[in-house]
Amino acid sequence: MSLDINPNGANPLEPQASLKPSSKVQVIERGAHPQNIVLDEDSAVTKAEKLERHGNLNDFPEPVAKKIKVEAPVNEVATIDGTTKSERRKGVAPIKPDPGSERDRGAAVQDDDAAEGAAHEPSQQSLDARGKRKEKSRGQNTSRNFGSSRDEVGLCSSRMNRPEFSPDQCPYGEKCKFEHDLRKYLRDWKREDLTTFGGVCPIWKANGRCNVGWKCRFVGSHMEEREASEGKKELILTENPKINQSLRPEVKSTGSGTLNDVLVQAKSDLMKRRFKTPKADSYNEWLDTQSQREPNREVDNNNREHEVKDNRARYVSTPFLPSEKRRIYFGPETPVLAPLTTQGNLPFRRLCVNLGAQLTYSEMAMSLPLIQGQKSEWALMRAHESEATPPTFKPSPTTIIKDYDNTRDLKFGAQIAANKPWQAVKTAEILTTLCPNLRLIDLNCGCPIDLVYRTGAGSALLDSHAKLDKIVRGMNAVSNNVPITVKIRMGTKDNKPTALKLVDRLVYGGQDAYMNGDGGSGVAAITLHGRSRQQRYTKSADWEYIADCAALIKRFNEKGDKLADTIHEADPRTQPTGGKVYFIGNGDCYSHVDYQRHISEANVDSVMVARGALIKPWVFEEIEKGQYLDKSSTERLALVEQFVRYGLETWGSDEIGVGTTRRFLLEWLSFAYRYVPIGILEHLPPKLQDRPPAWRGRNDLETLLGSDNYRDWIKISEMFLGPAHKDFRFEPKHKSNSYEIEAEG
């Protein structure tokens, strides 16, 4: 699809309205006033919503406190060129003033705490038609309804990829509930073909054939009618002649170019408890035995050496030692994309890798569903082949990594959450067995969501240092050559950080390890989010505290072998990769300026980017080039198009795949609209915590991309995916917007 959406001044959203100025006067006005503040009252939708909720708007006068805040004068400061500009106000994005605006009205503030929890919070109980409470939905995302996007009557899979007159045998015969008549399906049940992307199927164009066959919404681009025997005409699927079939990658059922696709049989074996995990079973049995024989914790200082020797004599070593781990590397040239629930899907990670992200993680997967073979959880482990390429590595005289081979390294790692040692240990062995393309396995110890926290997983482990230590040691024991890392927060409570103590235990080992003659836990890297669980996103990340923890790690790495216990020197296989623990900081990174400042001032090895990447994915490109990039609206729309292409390749180009791609595109746009172009900011650097007042872009498309109205997000999706299915629903994690097709009339 061409990205020049206004070649003749036509509006891509409302063709009957022109984007060209209607007169020379308007051209002059636009030059004099390049930005106009979009007031809430300018939206008829907003008025209608307010009227429906509150009745007569005149009955609700504006609060006095709000009037004072709005009408308060803004201080001005002088600039070098003699002009004046307003001082930067805390929490407000510094948009350049618009002479045509009478007052500055703030846009709605989005709650990132609610957004983070929406994927896991259960829905509120509601009443059914008889006035009784409905039964609570089970599982995750129960509070969000996305409707469905399906054909009215589906096509039988025995016909999906076959010529009209040569179908496969349907195992259900006449009892099959799906359509067997191909022409009837195409005529009556399948929605019309999409005209976006020039009407050509992106999957067929990239891979040479389309894996969803006749169900594709672009099927007209890879089908034809040919003469068959007896003068009949037969519908057949075609392949792209421009793709060398001998070099074409195998087209899997879920798309091409993907890694870690677990076989159905393996998931079935997990579900039926037939999958063997000998290492985990042996280790968990040993762990149960050790839990019944806790070491003597009350050690008399006068007899300390004797007590330590006694504990070590009674200590039963693990049934086997961990395998030596693959060497990994984190450095200033390897910015990390954080594991992001919902938004951290494969197409988005692929987009970020193209823009310069060097390391990626799967969405957080729960360990128990993985052990039980649930398809939805195992789908999170899939990665794109671009994530299997080596990260950037720029060795320097001070960068000495023993036995590190960058050509064998890769970008993708898996993140899991567990509340019991046996679950984490078993999951680690299963992952390393079934997913050969894993850089590392990361244990989530920072998820603040109540549903996860109450089970003892996520940030609950921050209050259970001994349990966390057992989990990391156990995972290291069974993960073969795959390193184990952890992601933590400062603590669970505000103003009571515990991360420094936890980092000390993970790196040096706790009292139990000392009494038993063991060293540290063997953790390869630690990522610290500079907030507490209680704090969530209400305050900025504490990078001073992150720097304190980084200093502890640095001291450990500098001392190296001198820290080994002289009585029972730790085996190198129990130590982190190459004897070095990497430390990554996380929180409020939104530009290359933030990134470089954290590297130099906090002395971390690398920085993990989360919300900053959702709002501005090219932040990785800025980090690589060391400068701000003022992306035009056309360039930003190109990224949306790229995401849609990747989404269709991942989830398919049939009705279900198009609906899934639309849903995750809208999830991303619910963050991406918060980007304020660099060119209209009065102060730099931009801050992630700042919320902009309502603003108008430098052109209509830029204004559209910055809209917080869900209807505009839908319009953007329709540029590439056509009109939404009649049963499609969307409710973003931010509760301020939701979409139902009925609202469109």
LONUKE-689581 format. One record per residue: residue in three letters; z, x, y of N, C-alpha, C in turn. Coordinates in steps of 0.05 Angstrom, whole numbers, plus 5000, padded with zeros to 4 digits. Each point is the difference from the previous one (the first is absolute). Example, Ala and Ser with C-alpha at 12.3 -4.5 7.8 and 13.67 -1.06 7.14 Angstrom:
<atoms>
ALA515652644886500049825024500050185024
SER498649935021500150165024501449855022
</atoms>
This chain:
<atoms>
MET500050174976500049835024500050175025
SER498449945019499950155024502549965016
LEU501050215012502549985016499449945029
ASP497550005008499349935027499949695002
ILE502349885004500149714997499049855025
ASN499350155021499149875024497350115010
PRO498050014983497550135009498749855023
ASN500449745001498749845021502149845016
GLY502450094999502149865015501149764984
ALA499349974975500949774985502850044990
ASN501649795000502850024990500049964970
PRO501050204984500049974971501849784990
LEU502049935016501949794991499149725009
GLU498949985023499049745010497250045011
PRO497949984983497350065009499149855024
GLN501149765004499149845023501050115026
ALA502050184999501050115025499150295003
SER499050075023498950275004502350185010
LEU499850264993501950205009499150135026
LYS497549945008499050125025501249875024
PRO500650155022501049875024497949815011
SER500949775010498149805009498950055028
SER501150195014499050065027500850285008
LYS498750105022500750275010502850005011
VAL500949775009502849995011502050074978
GLN499549894976501850054978500050294992
VAL497650135002499850284994501850165019
ILE499849935026501750145020502949954994
GLU500749754993502849944995501150164976
ARG498350034979500950154977500450305007
GLY498350105018500350285009502650045016
ALA500649805016502450025017502549954984
HIS499849834980502349924984499350044970
PRO500150244990499150054972501849874979
GLN502549935008501849874981501249755013
ASN500249794985501349765009502149934980
ILE502549955009502149934982499549724988
VAL500249994973499649744987502749864998
LEU500449805016502549865000500249814977
ASP502549954991500449814978498849735007
GLU500249925025499149745008497049974999
ASP498550234997497149984999499149894973
SER501749994981499349914973500649704996
ALA498049854995500449714995501649974974
VAL499550184981501449984975503050045004
THR500750195017502950055006501249755012
LYS498649885019501149765013500449784980
ALA498049964982500249794981502450054981
GLU500350254992502250064982502749955014
LYS500250085025502549965014500649705004
LEU497949855006500349725005500949864974
GLU498850094978500749874974502950074993
ARG500950245006502750084992502149895019
HIS499550005026502049945020499649755017
GLY497749874996499549765017499150095027
ASN501049875021499350055028500950285007
LEU498250185008500750275006501750025026
ASN499749805017501550005025503049964996
ASP500749904976502849954994501550264993
PHE498450224998501250264993499550205022
PRO501750005021499550205021500550284990
GLU498750195013500250284993502850105005
PRO501250144981502750115004500250185025
VAL502349995013500450175024499850294993
ALA501250084978499950284992497250104996
LYS498349834988497250074996498550035027
LYS500649825019498750015026500750265014
ILE502650084998500950245013498550244988
LYS499850004973498850224986497050025007
VAL498649775001497250005005499450085029
GLU501649905018499450045029501250265011
ALA501550144983501350255010497850205007
PRO500450145023497950195008500050244981
VAL497650114996499750244983500050245018
ASN501650204993500150245016497450154997
GLU499350145022497550155000500650295005
VAL498350184988500450285003497350125010
ALA500350225014497650135011498750184979
THR497450015001498550184982498950245015
ILE498850184985499150255012497849955021
ASP498349804994497849955018500749835024
GLY502749955004500949845023500149714996
THR499049894977500249724995502749944987
THR500549754996502549924987499549854975
LYS501950024981499849844976502849924992
SER500249784985502649904992501550184981
GLU502750005001501550164981499849884973
ARG500350174980499949904972502649864993
ARG499649754991502349844993500550014970
LYS502550024992500650034972499249744985
GLY498750044978499249784983497549855008
VAL498750085022497749865010497750205001
ALA497749934987497750185001499050015029
PRO499550255010499350035029497049945005
ILE499349745001497349925006499550055030
LYS497650105006499350035028500149745015
PRO501050005024500349755015497349875007
ASP500049745000497549855007500549875027
PRO498450075020500449895027499749695000
GLY498549894981499549725000502349844988
SER502050134989502249864987502349965019
GLU501149765000502349945017502650104989
ARG500249994973502550094988499550104972
ASP501950154990499750134974501649844979
ARG498649874982501449844980499850144973
GLY502350034986500050144975498949844977
ALA498750144982499049874976502249964980
ALA499649844980502049954980500750264985
VAL502550054996500950244986500149944970
GLN498750174984499949954972502350144987
ASP501249874979502350104986499150154976
ASP500150275001499250164977502149984977
ASP502549935006501949954979499249774982
ALA499249785014499149764985497550064984
ALA498250175012497550064987500550164974
GLU501950195002500650174977501349844977
GLY501549805008501449844979498449774989
ALA497949925013498649764992498850024972
ALA499350244992498850024974501949974977
HIS502650015006502049994979502049775003
GLU500149885024502049795004499249744987
PRO501949874986499449744989499649795021
SER498549794994499549795020502449825002
GLN500249875023502149815004499549754983
GLN502149884990499749764984499149775018
SER498249844989499149775015500349754982
LEU499649775011500449754986497449894989
ASP500049884977497649884989499849715010
ALA498149864990499549725010502449824994
ARG501750064981502349834993502550095015
GLY499750215017502350095015501750204986
LYS499250084976501550204985499050285006
ARG501750194996499350285006497950094979
LYS497950145010498050114982501250254987
GLU499050054976500950244986498950255014
LYS501750205002499150255014497750134984
SER498150115015497950154987501150274991
ARG498950114979500950254989498250235009
GLY501150255001498450235005499850065030
GLN498250195007499750095027498049825015
ASN500050025026498249855018500249704996
THR502449904992500349724995500049845026
SER500550135023500149865025497349985013
ARG497950114988497450005013497949874981
ASN498549815011498149864984497250075010
PHE498350114982497450095008497849814989
GLY500849784989498049814989498450144978
SER497449924998498350124979497150005010
SER498550194989497150015006498650024974
ARG499149784990498649984974497749825001
ASP498150044982497849814997501249734990
GLU498749785008500949744992500049984969
VAL497950104988499950034971499050284994
GLY501550154986499250284995497850034979
LEU498750235000498050074981501350144976
CYS499349924976501150124976499450305000
SER501950164991499650295000497850094981
SER499349824980497950074982497350005013
ARG499849885024497549985015500050185025
MET502350115008500350125026498150235005
ASN499550174981498350245004497650004982
ARG499249774990497849984981497649855011
PRO497650064990497649845008500449714992
GLU498549835014500349714996499649924971
PHE498050114986499449914973501350184978
SER501650205008501250174980503050035006
PRO501549785000502950025005501550104975
ASP502450105005501750074977501249744988
GLN501050034976501249774986502749945012
CYS500449755009502649925011502049954978
PRO502350125000501949974977501249724999
TYR499849855022501249735001498049774995
GLY497550075000498049804994500049765019
GLU499949764988500049755016502649955014
LYS502250134991502649965013500350165025
CYS498250185006500250175024499949825025
LYS501850065018500349845025498250115022
PHE498650224995498350125021497149924996
GLU498550045021497249924999498350194984
HIS498249894983498250174984497149985011
ASP499449805015497349975011499850165026
LEU498650234999499950185022498849875025
ARG497849864998498749885023501849795012
LYS501449854984501849795010502350135015
TYR501050224989502250155014499150095028
LEU497650135001499050105025499449785020
ARG499249774990499249785017502449835010
ASP501949954982502149805006502850125004
TRP500650224988502850095000500550255016
LYS498050175003500450255014499449965030
ARG501750115017499549985029497550165008
GLU498949945023497550135008500550305004
ASP497850154997500250295003500750075029
LEU501450235002500750105027497650145012
THR499849995026497850125014500950265014
THR502550074998501050255012499050244984
PHE500350235012499050254987497049984994
GLY498649855017497149964995499449844975
GLY502049864990499649844975499950174975
VAL500650265002499950184977502850054990
CYS500449984974502650044988500950295003
PRO502350055013500950285004500550154973
ILE500949864980500550134974497450084987
TRP498149825000497350054989498750235015
LYS500350015026498850215016501250274994
ALA502650014995501450254996499850104971
ASN500249814981500250084972497549954983
GLY498149855011497649944985500049744986
ARG502449894995500249744988502649875009
CYS500249744998502449855008501549914976
ASN502650064999501649954977500749704996
VAL499749845021500749714997497549834995
GLY497650134998497649864992499349755016
TRP499749784986499149755013502149885018
LYS502550084998502149895017500150135028
CYS498450215004500050155025499149825023
ARG501350035023499349845024497550115013
PHE499050234989497450115010498050014977
VAL500249824981498450024976497049995005
GLY499249885022497249985007498750275004
SER501750215006498950275004499550154975
HIS501149914977499650144975499449814977
MET498349805005499049824979497149945006
GLU498649924979497249925003499249814978
GLU497949865004499049814980497450114988
ARG499950044974497650124988498949824979
GLU497550054993498649844980501150084972
ALA500849804985500950054972497949894981
SER500750004975498149894980499649705003
GLU497749914992499249725001499949895029
GLY499550185018499749925028502549925015
LYS502350054987502649945013500750225020
LYS501649925020501050195020502950054995
GLU500850264999502750084993501350155023
LEU502549935006501550145020501350254988
ILE499650235013501150254990501450155023
LEU501950174993501350175020498550275001
THR499850115023498550255003501950235008
GLU499150244996501550245008498650135024
ASN501650155015498950135024498350244992
PRO497449995005498350224992500550265015
LYS501449995023500550245016502350164988
ILE501649884982502250144988499250124973
ASN500450264997499350134975501949914978
GLN499049844982501849884980501450204982
SER498750234996501250204983502450135014
LEU500050005026502250125016501949795010
ARG499349744996501749785010502749994986
PRO502349995014502549984987500349744985
GLU501650014979500449764984501249795017
VAL499049754999501049785016502249874983
LYS502550025009502249884985500349715008
SER501749864986500349725005501149945027
THR501450195012501249965026498750175021
GLY497750114995498650165020499550284990
SER498750165016499350274991501650215017
GLY500050244990501350225014503049985001
THR501249854982503049974999501150174978
LEU502550095004501550164981502549854992
ASN501250104978502549894989499749714992
ASP497649924991499649734989501249994972
VAL502249864997501449994974498649804982
LEU499650074975498649834981501749744995
VAL498649794994501349754994501850024975
GLN499150164981501650044976502750135006
ALA500050195018502550145007501949815013
LYS499049835018501749805013501049804980
SER498449934981500849814979502250134983
ASP499850264994502050134984502750025015
LEU499850045026502450005017501349724999
MET498449805004501049735000501449924974
LYS498950104978501149934973501950224990
ARG500850195018501950214993499150174977
ARG497450054999499050174979499250285011
PHE500350045026499250255012502350204995
LYS499350244990502050194992500750195024
THR502650035005500950195021502250184987
PRO499250184983502150164985501850175018
LYS498950125020501650175018502149835014
ALA499149785012501849835015502249884982
ASP499249924976502049894982502150204992
SER499150254995501850214992501950075024
TYR498850025023501650075024502049785007
ASN499149754999501949785006502349984980
GLU499450064975502150014980502150225007
TRP498950235007501850225009501649925025
LEU498749865018501349925025502349814994
ASP499649824981502149814992502450154988
THR499450204984502150164988501650155022
GLN498650125019501350155021501749825018
SER499149755004501549825018502849944988
GLN500250024973502649954987501850245002
ARG498950245007501550245002499650125027
GLU501449885020499850115027501550265002
PRO499150205015501550255003502649965015
ASN501850194996502549985013499750055030
ARG500349785016499550025029502450125015
GLU502449974989502450105013500450304992
VAL499050175016500250294994502150135017
ASP501950124986502150155014498850275010
ASN500450055025498850245012501050254986
ASN502550004991501150244987498750054973
ASN499149794987498750024973497149925001
ARG498750035024497349905004498050124980
GLU500250274997498050134983500449914971
HIS502549974991500649914973498949724995
GLU500549825019499149724997496949984999
VAL498750175017497149995000499050104973
LYS501150214989499150104974500549794978
ASP502249865002500749804980498049775001
ASN499249915024498149795003497350084989
ARG499250255005497450094991500050044970
ALA502250064988500250034971499749724986
ARG501049805013499849734988497449865007
TYR498550125019497649875010497750024979
VAL498749784995497849994981497450005017
SER498450204997497650035017498049784993
THR498149965018497949804997498450064974
PRO498849804988498550054975497650185004
PHE499150025024497750185006500050075030
LEU498850215007499850085028497549895012
PRO500049965026497649905014497750194998
SER497649905001497750175001499850135027
GLU498850235001499650125026498049845016
LYS500649955025498549815016497650135014
ARG498049835005497750085015500850085028
ARG498950215011500750085027498649815020
ILE501649925019498949835022500650135027
TYR498849895020500350115027500049795021
PHE501950025019500149845025500050205023
GLY498349955020500050175023499049865025
PRO499950135022499149885025497249884998
GLU498350114983497349904997499749784980
THR502349894990499949784980501649765010
PRO499049865020501449755008499949804977
VAL502249854997500449834977499949715008
LEU498549844985499949715003502349884984
ALA501849855012502349904987499349784979
PRO501749964980499649774982500649755016
LEU498049825001500249765017499849754983
THR502049835000499849764984497949825011
THR498249904983497849825006497750145014
GLN500650135023497950135016499150264988
GLY501650124983499350264989498249974975
ASN498149815001498349954977497850224998
LEU498549994979498050214994497950025023
PRO498849785009498050025021501150135026
PHE502549925007501250125025500550294996
ARG501150084977500550294995497350155001
ARG498049884988497350135000499050045029
LEU500549805017499250025028501550225013
CYS502650024995501650215013499350284990
VAL499350024975499150264990497450095014
ASN498249815004497650075015500550095028
LEU502349905012500750075027501850245002
GLY500750124977501550255001502750004987
ALA500949784988502650004985499750194976
GLN501950184997499950204979501549934975
LEU502149835003501649924978500549705001
THR499849864977500449715000501949934977
TYR501149765003501849894979499149714994
SER500649924975499649734993502049825014
GLU499549745000502049825009502450024981
MET502449945010502450024983499849814977
ALA500250114976499949844975502849984988
MET500849774990502649974988499850104971
SER502050154991499950134974500049804977
LEU501649795001500249824977497449864995
PRO498649895020497449884995497950204988
LEU500250255008498250204989500650044970
ILE502650014993500850034972499149764984
GLN500049765013499249764986497049955000
GLY498450185012497249994999498749785017
GLN501349935022498949795018497550115014
LYS497949854999497450085011500250055030
SER501449825014500150025030501350265008
GLU502050094985501550255007498350244993
TRP498649994978498450234992497550035017
ALA499249785013497750025018500650185024
LEU502650035007500850175022499650294994
MET499750074975499750294993497150095002
ARG498249825004497250085002499550155026
ALA498350214998499350165023497050045001
HIS499150075024497150055003499550304994
GLU497550064992499450284993500350195024
SER499849895024500450185024502950095001
GLU501949854987502850085001500650214978
ALA498050064984500450214980498950275009
THR499150015025499150265011502350165011
PRO499850265002502250175009500649955030
PRO502550015008500749985028499250265015
THR500049995026499450235016502250214996
PHE499150254998502050224996499050245017
LYS501750085019499350225017502250214998
PRO499750184980502250204996500250195023
SER502450085005500650205022501850214988
PRO500450225015501750224989502949904994
THR500949795014502749904995500049794979
THR497649904991499949794980499450134973
ILE502150054985499750124974501049804979
ILE498249904984500749804979499250124973
LYS501950064985499550134974498549814981
ASP497750104990498549864979498849735010
TYR499849965026498849755010497050024999
ASP498649824987497149994998499149755014
ASN498950035024499249775016497849844986
THR498350144985497749864988500949804978
ARG502450044990501049824979501949795012
ASP500550015025501849815013498449745007
LEU501449795005498749755008501749855020
LYS499049785011501349875022501949784992
PHE499549864978501349754993502550034984
GLY502249875009502549994986500949714996
ALA501649954980501049734995502949985009
GLN500749775011502849955008501149774984
ILE502450044989501349794984502849955012
ALA501149774992502849935007501449934974
ALA502550094997501649944976502949985008
ASN501549844984502849985006501750114977
LYS498850084978501550124978498550254990
PRO501650204991498750254991498049954977
TRP500749834981498249974977497349895008
GLN500049825020497549885010498250225013
ALA501250165017498550205014498950214981
VAL501750084980499150214981497749894983
LYS500349764990497949884983497449975016
THR500249915025497749965017498650265005
ALA501550215004498850275006498350094976
GLU501149974976498450094976497549824997
ILE500349745004497649834997497950075021
LEU500850045024498150075021498550254995
THR501450214992498750254995498249994975
THR500649814982498349974976497549855006
LEU500249785016497749825004498450065025
CYS501250155019498650055026499750315003
PRO497750104992499650295000499650115028
ASN499449835020499450105027502349935019
LEU502350134995502349985017500850275011
ARG500350025025501050255012503050034996
LEU501449775003502950004997500949714996
ILE502549974992501249734999502350005019
ASP500049825019502049985021501949774994
LEU502650055002502049794996500849895027
ASN499749745004500749875025503049965001
CYS501350135020502849965004500549915029
GLY498049875012500349925028499249725006
CYS499049854980499149725005502549845009
PRO499949885024502349855011500149714993
ILE497949904986499849714995502349904983
ASP501249785008502349894986499549954970
LEU497749894994499449934972500050254983
VAL499050235011500050254985502850135001
TYR501349995023502650125004502149884982
ARG500049734997502049874984499850064971
THR497750094990499850084972501050284995
GLY500650155021500950274997497850215003
ALA497649915007497750185003499650055030
GLY497950165006499450065028502250145014
SER500749905024502150145016502849974989
ALA500449834980502649984987500850264986
LEU498050164992500550264987501250205020
LEU499849955026501150185020503150004999
ASP501149794988503049994997500850074972
SER498150084983500750084972498750274994
HIS501250205012498950274997499950104972
ALA502149944984500150104973497749874983
LYS499749735004497949874985497250105008
LEU499650045026497450115009499550274988
ASP502050174999499850274988499149984971
LYS501249814985499349964972497149914997
ILE499249825018497349904998497950225004
VAL500550165021498050215006499950214977
ARG502450074990500050194978498549894975
GLY500649754994498749874977497049985004
MET499149925023497149985005498750284997
ASN501350205011499050284997499750084971
ALA501949904983500050094972497649894985
VAL499049775007497949874984497349995013
SER499750105024497549965016497950224995
ASN500450154978498150214994499750195023
ASN497550045011499650195022499949875027
VAL500649745001499949855025502650025015
PRO500050115025502550035015501249735008
ILE502650005005501549765008501050045029
THR499549805017500950015028501649755006
VAL501450005023501549765008499549945030
LYS500249755007499849915028502549855006
ILE501450105021502749895007500149925029
ARG502149865007500749945028502550155008
MET500849985025502450145009502549904987
GLY500049754992502349884987499649704999
THR502149864991499849715000501149875025
LYS501950125013501449885023499350165025
ASP500049855022499550135026502350195007
ASN499350225013502050195009501750134978
LYS499149964975501450134978498050134981
PRO498650205010497950134983501250154977
THR498649984977500950144976497850174988
ALA497750015013497750144989500550304997
LEU501450125019500550294999501650074975
LYS502049844994501650054976498349954974
LEU498249805001498349944977498050224996
VAL498850105022498050224998501450254988
ASP502450055009501550234989500449974970
ARG500749764991500449964971497450034984
LEU497849895011497550014985499050294998
VAL500550155021498950285001501850194984
TYR502649995006501950194987501249904974
GLY500249744997501449884977502849925008
GLY501049794988502749905006502150134983
GLN502449895000502250124985499449994970
ASP498849774991499449984972498250234991
ALA497950065016498250214993501450274999
TYR501850045019501550265000501850024976
MET501349784993501950014977498450044974
ASN497649904999498450034975498250245000
GLY500050155022498450245001497149955008
ASP499449775011497249945008499750075029
GLY497550025009499450055028499449745014
GLY498050015018499249765015498649804982
SER499249785012498849784985497150064992
GLY498850205013497250074995498149835017
VAL501049875020498249845017498150195014
ALA497449925001498050175011499749975031
ALA500549765009499849945029501749765007
ILE501050005025501649785010498849905026
THR499649745002499049885025502349845012
LEU500650055025502149865014499049835022
HIS500549744998499449815022502450005019
GLY499550065025502250035019501349755010
ARG500549814982501449755007501849934977
SER502049845005501749894979498949744990
ARG501149914977499149744990500749785019
GLN502450015011501049795018498450005026
GLN499150235009498650025025497249894998
ARG498650034977497249924997498450125022
TYR498549845016498350105021501049945028
THR502649935003501049925026500250235019
LYS500250254990500250235017498050214991
SER499650205017498250214993501150184978
ALA498350134986500950184978501550235012
ASP502150094986501750225009498950274989
TRP498450135016498850254991502050235002
GLU502149975016502050225001501450024973
TYR500649774988501350004974498150104978
ILE497549935003498050114981499950305002
ALA500250115024500050295004502450134987
ASP502449875001502350114987499650024969
CYS498849804989499550004971497950214993
ALA498050035018497950204995501250285000
ALA502050055017501350265002501450074973
LEU501249794988501450054974497950084979
ILE497849864999497950064981498950285005
LYS499750075025498950275007501950224990
ARG502649965003501950204990499850034970
PHE499749774986499850014971497550164992
ASN497749955013497650144993500150305006
GLU501550075022500250285007501750164981
LYS502149874990501850144982498850034972
GLY498549804992498650014974501850064977
ASP499450204985501450064975502950095005
LYS500850075024502750085005502049774997
LEU499049755000501749764997500549934971
ALA498750144982500349934972502950064991
ASP501149834982502750044990500150254983
THR501850185007500250264986501149964972
ILE501549794995501149954973497949904981
HIS498449815009497949884984497549965017
GLU498450215002497749995018498149774991
ALA499249845020498349774993497350094991
ASP498949874980497450054989497949935022
PRO497950175003498049945020498749734997
ARG500049894975498749744995501749775012
THR502550065006501749795012499850015030
GLN498650195011499850045029497549875011
PRO500049955027497549895012497750194997
THR497649905006497650154996500150265016
GLY499950224986500050265013502750075013
GLY502149854993502650045013500249915028
LYS498049845010500049915028500149705001
VAL501749895017500149715005498749945027
TYR498149835000498649925025501549775013
PHE499849995027501549805015498049875019
ILE499749734999498249855016501549805017
GLY499449995026501249815018498349755003
ASN501449785006498649745002501349835022
GLY498349895017501049815020498650035027
ASP498749795009498949985027497950215007
CYS498450084981497850195006497549845007
TYR499050035025497849835009497850155013
SER500250275001497950165012500350294991
HIS498050165006500250294993502250145015
VAL500749895024502250125015502649964986
ASP500549754990502449954984500150184975
TYR497750024987499950164975500750295004
GLN498750125020500550295005502850055010
ARG501149815016502750035010502050004977
HIS499649814981501949984978499850254982
ILE497650114996499650244984501550235012
SER499750045027501150235013503049975006
GLU500849765010502849975008501949934977
ALA499149824982501749934977499750194977
ASN498050175001499650214980499549884972
VAL498749774999499349884974497450124990
ASP499549984974497550114989497649835007
SER500449735000497849825008501349745009
VAL498349825010501049745011498549784986
MET501549804992498949764987499549785021
VAL497749895000499249805020499849724986
ALA501349805012500049734988498849805019
ARG501649885017499049795018497950115019
GLY500250255007498050125018497350004988
ALA499850034973497449994986499049724998
LEU501749804998499149734998498849915027
ILE501350085021499049925027497650175008
LYS500050254993498050195008499350194977
PRO498349924981499550174977498850275007
TRP498750025023498850265008502150195011
VAL502549944998502150185008499750264984
PHE499149994975499650244984497750175011
GLU498049875011497850145013501050145025
GLU501749865015501250135024501750244993
ILE501549984978501750234991498250234993
GLU497849954986498350224992498650135023
LYS499249845020498550115023501950095023
GLY502549904999501950085020499449885028
GLN499049765000499449865026499949704996
TYR500449865023499849714999497149924996
LEU499649784985497349894996500049725010
ASP498549955022499849745012497749854985
LYS500749884978498049864984498949765015
SER497449975001498849775012500349764982
SER499649765010500249764984497950004978
THR497750115005497950014979500950184977
GLU501250235007501050184980502349884983
ARG501749855014502249864985498949784982
LEU497949865009498849794983498650134976
ALA499050245004498850154977502150064979
LEU502450055008502250054980500649744985
VAL499949785014500449744987497949954979
GLU497550065008497849974981500350184976
GLN500950255005500450194978502249904981
PHE502149895011502249894983498949774983
VAL498449835012498949774985498250104977
ARG498450205005498350114979501850114977
TYR502050155007501850114980501549784985
GLY500749795015501449774987498249874979
LEU497549955007498249874981499550184976
GLU499850265004499650184978502550014982
THR502349955011502550014985500649734986
TRP499849785014500749744989497749834991
GLY497550095006497749854991498749845023
SER497549934996498549855020499749714992
ASP501549904981500049724993501849855019
GLU500449744995501649845018502950105001
ILE501150074977502750104999500350265015
GLY498050184995500150265013499749995030
VAL498249825010499749965028502649895013
GLY501349814986502549895010502250215001
THR500150174979502150215000499550205022
THR497450085004499350185021500849895027
ARG499449745004500649875026503050005005
ARG501649944979502949995003501150275008
PHE499250224987501150265006498950105027
LEU497649925007498950075027501849875021
LEU500749754996501749865020502850135001
GLU501050094977502650134999499850255018
TRP497950154998499750245017499749925029
LEU498349805006499649935028502549905013
SER501949894984502549915012501750235011
PHE499250254993501250245012498050135020
ALA497550014992498050155016499649895028
TYR500549745004499649885026501950125021
ARG502250124990502050115019499250265013
TYR497750114992499050245012499149955029
VAL500950165019499149985027498350255006
PRO497549975008498250225004501250215019
ILE499650254993501050235016498949985029
GLY497549915002498749995027501349815020
ILE501649824991501249815019503050045003
LEU501050224987502950075003500450175025
GLU502349955013500750145024501550254994
HIS501550014978501650234992499450074971
LEU500150264995499650104973502450184993
PRO500850024975498749894977500849714995
PRO498449854985500849724993502450014981
LYS501749795002502349994983499849764981
LEU500850054975499749794980501849775006
GLN502350045011501949795005499349835025
ASP498150095016499349855024498349764993
ARG500549785014498449754997498649955026
PRO497449954998498449975025500349735012
PRO499849975026499649745012497249904992
ALA499549755005497349894994498050165016
TRP497750074988498150185013497249924993
ARG498150085016497149954995498750264995
GLY498350014980498650254993497750065019
ARG498850234995497850095017497449854994
ASN499949854978497849814994501249784983
ASP498349804994501049774986500850074971
LEU498650184987500750074973502750144999
GLU500650175020502550145000502349805005
THR499549805016502049795005500549854974
LEU497849944986500349854974501650164980
LEU499550264998501450174981503050025007
GLY500749965025502850025009501449735001
SER498749794990501249745002502149964978
ASP502249875008502149944981499849724988
ASN497749875005499549734991498750014972
TYR501149874980499050024973497149904999
ARG499249815017497349905000498050225006
ASP500750185017498350235006499750194976
TRP502250034985499850174976498149874980
ILE500149744998498249864982497150045008
LYS499549995027497350045010499050284993
ILE501850205002499250274994499350024970
SER501649874983499450014971497349864994
GLU499449795015497549854995497550155008
MET500350215017497750175006498950134976
PHE501750064980499250154976500249844974
LEU501749795000500549864975499249705002
GLY498949925022499149725003502449815003
PRO499549745001502149805003502050014976
ALA502549965006502050004979499749764981
HIS500950044975500049794980501849775010
LYS499349754992501549775009502950004992
ASP500750144978502750024990501550255009
PHE498750165017501250255008502449955019
ARG502150154997502449995017500750285007
PHE501250035024501050275007502549975018
GLU502150144992502450025016500850295001
PRO499750135023500750285001503050054997
LYS500750254996502850074997501549945026
HIS498650045023501249925025499749705002
LYS502249865002499949714998498849865024
SER499250145020499049885024497349874997
ASN498550084979497349904996499749914971
SER498449804996499249914973497349865003
TYR498749974977497349895001499649814977
GLU499049765005499149824980497349895009
ILE498249974982497349935007499949725014
GLU501949834993500049735012500450015030
ALA501350215010500550025029497450045015
GLU497950094986497450035013498449745001
GLY501249794989498649745001498249964977
</atoms>
